[in-house]
Structure formats: structure tokens, C-alpha cells
Amino acid sequence: MNEKLFVVNEEGLGKRIDVFLTGLLEGLTRSQLQRLIEENKVLVNGQIVKANYKLKAADRITCLLSEPEPVAVLPEQIPLEIIYEDEDIIVVNKPRGMLVYPASGNNSGTLVNALLHHCGELSKARNSLRPGIVHRLDKDTTGLLVVAKKDEIHEELVRQFKTGQVQKEYLVLVHGVLAEPGGIIDAPIGRDTKNRLRMAVILKNSKQAVTKYEVIERLENYTLLQCRLVTGRTHQIRVHLAYLQHPVVGDPKYIVSKVQQEKGRRLGLKGQALHAFRLSFIHPRSEERLAFMVAPPEDFVNALRKLGSASIANFIY
């Protein structure tokens, strides 16, 4: 049995215990948490409580969790769009709707499953369930990823990400028209205190997050941006642009307006209009700087055409 302990701070005061724990216990839904509470596997100050218990200052929550069953990451014959490959690395164009690595309840159909089938073996320097994975893209974000085949290559790429030697640039379509030609968003990101499944710009329990952006084209009620990550926080571009009140078109998590949600559907987008179109890094073995570019997916291109974009031709190779 795996025991986890949480102490309630200001953010948790007055919240239901099942709501508070949602998001803190990765991979567990609210209904699963309620079941744990019913089974007396969640205690507050050593006492049994109900799911609607309202938390008080300094409450000590103990969760008794079963040890997770080992997850085998198995090779699967899944098509890959390979941009570059050698004995050390592989660069791929991740499609929309594909997870990068297995997660709770999703042990197949991921990029890792496909890569293991194609490469045979990937680095395990950091995590055996995420072999080769140096960085990630959200499930519905498309574009370029570099993956390591060997442990020493993996470590060097991780170092480059930490020291800012890797350049990642994204094409992003957002709601509204930005007046400035570009700028820098320097706003810390942490777990949203109102919804533990989302991230947000907050001051407490957050990490520095910096995004550079440049306007490529202004369209009627929309703006096409080029964004560069200086840091790499979860959902960073999506959170930062929503913070500016220019959320990414088609984003199901960070668009609050139902009108904007409907506009994204009318454009035919199958997910957020966010595409990692350019990736540059130093090859760990040859020490040569490599740079790659890849066109946005068809639904993104078609949405821009519907809006009368004149610049999309520059990104279709």
C-alpha cells in the first residue's frame, strides 16, 4: 500500500475533500477518489470522512493507495512521419490526437509505442515508461519532436533544453486582433487553484514561464502568431495567450466563451490551432546545429484559408 500525505493550505480552505484531491493524485478521477473515500482509504487527521467534507486549516489528509500495476510499454505498428533519423536520434512530426507516451488508462496508441516498433530500442536514461522522450507536446498539439535512441544522447539533449540551446517555435491562431507587433509574456504558471486539471498564471506555487511572440498576420477577429518558448511549462503557450485574453482557437481547455468554442468548430479544427513548426538543436555527437521545419496539419491550413490568410503559403513546404 502506498501512503500519500497532504496538509491543507489557504488554497484548500473550505473545499470539498474530493474536489481538493482531484488533480493532486495523478491519474485518479473524482469518482475514483469518492470510491476511495467510501472505502475509508482517505483519512483526515486520522479520522474517516465523507466526500463532501469541507477542509479546515492545517488538516492532514492521508491517502492509502494500492501500488500501481507495472505497465509494459509495447511496440505497435503505427504510422510515423519521420523528418530525420540517424543512429542517435529521430525527429518526427506528431499528429493531432496522439499522446506522446503512455499514461493512466492509455497504454497503447502513443508515439512511444510507434517509436519502439520502428526503432527497436530507445533511451531509458530518465524513465522506462517514457523511453527516448526528451520533451513533449500535448495530445492535440501537432508538430516536431526529437527523440533519443541512446542514454548519453538523451542526457545531452536534456542539458540543451535546460540551457536554452534548443529553439522551439510554434504557429498559433488566436481569437481577437493583437495590436502590438510582438512581445514577451513573462508570467509564472502553476496549477489552477479552481480547477486542478488546468494550469494558470498564479503567483503562489508556480514556476517562471516566458513566451516570446510575434504577429505574422492579422485576420478578421483572429491573429496568426509565431511563438517561441523560453521556458517549457505545461500548457505554457495556451495558458499565456488565454491570460492575454487571446486564447488559442479550438482549445477545449482554456477557452471559456461558448461563442469562441463554436467559432473554432465552424473553422473545422479538430483541436487547438497550435503547431510546433520549427525545431533546432545541436546534434549531441556531430555537434552540428540541425534545424527542421514542418507544415501545419490539414485542418489548421484549411482554417487559415477560410479566414483568407495570405501568409499560409509561407508555411506549406
Buried (B, 14 or more C-beta within 10 A) or exposed (E): EEEEEBEBBEBBBEBBBBBBBBBBBEEBEBEBBBBBBEEEBBBBEEEEBEBEBBBEEEBEBBBBBEEEEEEEBEBBEBEBEEBBBEEBBBBBBBBBEBBBBBBEEEBEBBBBBBBBBBBEEBBBBBEEBBBBBBBBBBBBBBBBBBBBBBBEBBBBBBEBBEEEBBBBBBBBBBBBEBEEEEEEBEBBBBBBBEEBEBBBBBEEEBEEBBBBBBBBBEBEEBBBBBBBBBBBBBBBBBBBBBBBEBBBBBBEBBBEEEEBBEBBEEBEBBBBBBBBBBBBBBBBBEEEEBEBBBBBBEBBBBBBEEBEBEEBEEBEE
